């Protein structure tokens, strides 16, 4: 065999040896782009669309008490609420004033608990209060969240009733149960800003 033939055979053998490796490497690289069994981006529950009514900026006015059983005083607040965290949460802030009292500020987050088949609302505020309440959904034009909250060292049952009004406004009544009796903490009407 001539030197030229030997070289041709060696080059052909080298290509034959490398080709399966190159093909396997290309397949491995492709797998790295999309791992087998990769989890698709989860989607929010369809029930989250029932919370869209809360979207927007709201101006609220009504009466509120600073403590259970306390006198009701005029109060004003603003609420900003939006779909959040990929549509899995409805989140918002509340800022309010009552004459002669320090400014009030709180945050809420609502979601759908697929296991319990209920909505969950979490609340925290600048007075150290917090709550976790649940609702089955809208019954007609009302959604009632009930559960437990805490103010200072006192734990108590809490209830928030939201009412969709025919004029597009939102009614909100907040109550706490003290010694077995429900006491109204706030009763307000919220109007959505025209810009929404």
N, C-alpha and C positions, 0 to 999 in steps of 0.2 A: 504494500500500500504506500502511496506517495505521501509526502508530508502534507500536501494540500488535502488529500482525502482524510487523513487522520485529523487534521484541524476541523474539517467539515463535520466529521462524526462527533468530535468533542463538543463543538458548538451546538449541534443538534441535541446531544445528550444533556448539555447544560440547560438548554431551553426546556427540554422535556422534564428535567428535575425541578426547575423553578416554576413552571406553569401551574402545577397544582397548588404550590404554596401561595403564589400571587392570587389565584382564584379563591383560596381559603381566606386570605387576608382581606380581600375585597368583601367577602361575605361577612366576616367578623366586623369590619368597619361599618357595614350597612346595619348590622344588629346593634351596634353602639349608638347609631342615630336614633333608633326606636327600639328600646328593649322589649323583649317578648313579655307579654302580659302587662305592659305599662298601663297605669291607671289613667283613664280619661278624666278631664276636668269635671268635677261634680257639678250638677245643676241645682239651683234652689228649688224647693218644693213649690208646686203650683199654688199651694195655699198662701204663699207669700204675696200673691197678687191681691189678696183680700185686704192687705194693709196699705195699698197704694193711696187710699183715701186720705191717709195721714200726711202724704207728701206735701211739702211746701212750707211757706212761712205764714204763721198765724199770729193774729193779735187777739188776746183774750182779756176779758174783764168779768168781774163777778165779786163774790164774797169768799173770804177764807179766814180760818182760825189758825193761830200760831201753835196751839196745843189742843188736844182732844177736850171738848167741853168748853173751850175758851170762847170769848165773844167773836162773832163774825164781823170782819172789817172789809172795807172795799179793797180790792186788789186788781192789779193789772199785770199781765205777763206777755212775753213774746215766746213763740215756739218755732223752732226750725226742725223739720223732720225730713229724712230722705232714705231711700233704699241705700244700703251700705254693704261693704265687704262682699262684693260679687253678687248682691241680691239675696244673700242668706239672712241679712238683718235689716230691720227698719230702725234707724238710730236717730236720736234727736237731742236737742238741748232746750231747756226752759229757763228763762230769766224773768224774775218778777219783782215787783215792788208793792209794799203796803205802807201807807203813811205812818211815820213814827217807828218803823221797824227796819232792821238791816236788809239789804238786798238779798233776794233768794235766787239760788241757781241750782239746777239739777240736770241729770242726763238719764235718758232711757234707751233701752235696746229691746226690740221685740223680734221673735223668730218663731218658726214652726217646729215643734217637737214631734217628729214623725213617729217615734216609739209610743208616746202617750196620746198622740192624735189631738194635741192642744197647742194653742199659742202660749208662749212664755214671755213675760215682760220683766226686765230687770231695771231697777231704779236706784240711783245714788244721788245725794245732794250735799250742799255745802253746810248743812247743819248736822252732818253725821248720820242722817237717816238712810236706810236702804230697804228694799223689798224685792221679793220674787213672787210674782202672781201668775195665774194661768186663766185662760179663757178658751171656750170651745169654738168660738167664732162669732160672726154676726148672727143674731137672732132678730130678723126683721132689720130695724135700723139701730139696734143696740148691741154692743159688745161689752161684756162684764168680765173684768179680770179680778180674781180673788186669790188670796194667799196670805203670806205672813211677811211682816216687816218689823223693823226695829228703829226706835227713836231713843237715843241714849241707852239706858240699861233696860228699857221696857220693850218686850216683844209683844206684838199684837196682831190680830187678824186685820187685813186691809182689803178694801174693795174699791175699784175704779170703774165707773160706768161711762162709756163713751156713746153718744147718740148722734147719728147722722141726721141733720135737720133738712127739711124739704128745700130750704133756701141755700143749701150748700154749706151752712155753718156747722160747727161741731159743738155739742154740749158735753161737758165733763163734770162729773160729781165724784169727789174723793171722800171715802169714809174709813174710819177706824173703829174697831170693836174694843170697847173698854168695859170690863166687868160684865160681859155678856150683852152689852147694848151697842148698837151701831151709832156712831156720832159723825155728823157731816163735818169734814175738814175744809172742803171747798166746793163751790158750785159756780161754774163759769161757762160762758159762751165764747167760742173762738171763731173769728172771721178770717178767712184766707185772704192774703194780700192779693191785690189785683194783678200783680206781676207774675203770679203763678199760673 
